Amino acid sequence: MNVVLMLGGLLLMAIGTAEIWRWAGGRRMSKTEKACRGQAVVLVLPEGPEDCECLVRCAGERLLQGGDCRFVCVVKDPESREIGLRLRERYRGLEICGPGELEKLLGAGL
């Protein structure tokens, strides 16, 4: 029984070590100067006020974990706009716009 537990522990340690190496390699690759120089944009399109908060919070938390992106939420109604404006306090890079304003942003090169 002790041999089985020791083998299981060794297996878990090996998996953990491999994951650490994979994580460190990914971080190193994303920080190199050879990385692409474009700009990423996260575009959130909620259907209504019920979806707005959830979608903005999900995308915002992902960006807080390690994303240097532009964060745009396209709202269709005043209620969703109010929710987005309140969430801008938590997610500083969040931009709120309507469908017509999005066309202007896209026309200006976003």
Buried (B, 14 or more C-beta within 10 A) or exposed (E): EEEEEEEEEEEEEEEEEEEEEEEEEEEEEEEEEEEEEEEEEBEBBBEEBEBBBEBBBEBBEEBEEEBEBBBBBBBBEEEBBBBBEEBBEEBEBBBBBBEEBBEEBEEEEE
